Amino acid sequence: MHYVYVVECADGTYYTGYTTDPDRRVEEHNDGTGAKYTRGRTPVELVHAESYRSKSAAMSREYEIKSLSRRQKERLVGEG
């Protein structure tokens, strides 16, 4: 499976990414080996995840989520 995930950083910002293993990816973010954006914003907490059968579908959804406004992301996270 392929996943799109949203983590909330310690500073209250959201980071959206793609992975095949959300738990491992969150650990990587918190260990400082994840995305450059999250390195100075740990700890991060997984607040939303969606699964897809194909990588392309997950990557398309990642792009959609990254294009959302802060308010729209808050609604998405609240629904999850």
C-alpha positions as CSV (number, residue, x, y, z in Angstrom):
1,M,0.0,0.0,0.0
2,H,0.9,3.6,-0.5
3,Y,0.1,6.3,2.0
4,V,-0.3,10.1,2.1
5,Y,0.1,11.4,5.6
6,V,0.0,14.7,7.5
7,V,2.0,15.3,10.6
8,E,1.6,18.2,13.0
9,C,5.0,19.6,14.0
10,A,5.8,20.9,17.4
11,D,5.4,24.5,16.2
12,G,1.8,23.8,15.1
13,T,2.5,23.6,11.3
14,Y,1.5,20.7,9.1
15,Y,3.8,18.6,6.9
16,T,2.3,16.4,4.2
17,G,4.3,13.5,2.7
18,Y,4.2,10.2,0.9
19,T,5.4,6.8,2.3
20,T,4.8,3.1,2.2
21,D,5.1,2.9,6.0
22,P,3.6,5.8,8.0
23,D,4.9,4.6,11.4
24,R,8.5,4.3,10.2
25,R,8.3,7.6,8.4
26,V,7.1,9.4,11.6
27,E,10.0,7.8,13.5
28,E,12.3,9.2,10.8
29,H,10.9,12.6,11.1
30,N,11.3,12.5,14.9
31,D,14.9,11.1,14.7
32,G,15.9,14.0,12.4
33,T,16.4,11.8,9.4
34,G,13.1,12.8,7.7
35,A,12.3,15.8,5.6
36,K,14.4,18.9,6.0
37,Y,11.3,20.9,6.9
38,T,10.6,18.8,10.0
39,R,14.1,18.6,11.3
40,G,13.8,21.7,13.5
41,R,10.2,21.2,14.3
42,T,10.2,17.9,16.3
43,P,8.5,16.1,17.7
44,V,5.9,15.5,15.0
45,E,2.6,13.6,15.5
46,L,0.7,11.7,12.8
47,V,-2.7,13.4,12.5
48,H,-4.0,12.1,9.2
49,A,-3.3,9.2,6.8
50,E,-4.9,7.9,3.6
51,S,-4.1,4.7,1.8
52,Y,-4.0,4.0,-1.9
53,R,-3.3,1.0,-4.1
54,S,-1.0,2.9,-6.5
55,K,1.9,5.2,-5.9
56,S,0.6,7.6,-8.6
57,A,-2.8,8.0,-6.9
58,A,-1.0,8.6,-3.5
59,M,1.3,11.2,-5.1
60,S,-1.6,13.0,-6.8
61,R,-3.4,13.2,-3.5
62,E,-0.2,14.4,-1.7
63,Y,-0.1,17.3,-4.2
64,E,-3.8,18.1,-3.6
65,I,-3.3,18.2,0.1
66,K,-0.2,20.4,-0.1
67,S,-2.2,22.8,-2.2
68,L,-4.8,23.2,0.5
69,S,-5.0,26.3,2.7
70,R,-4.2,26.0,6.4
71,R,-8.0,26.2,7.2
72,Q,-8.7,23.4,4.7
73,K,-6.0,21.2,6.2
74,E,-7.4,21.8,9.7
75,R,-10.8,20.5,8.4
76,L,-9.1,17.5,6.8
77,V,-7.2,16.7,10.0
78,G,-10.4,17.2,12.1
79,E,-12.3,14.7,9.9
80,G,-9.6,12.1,10.2
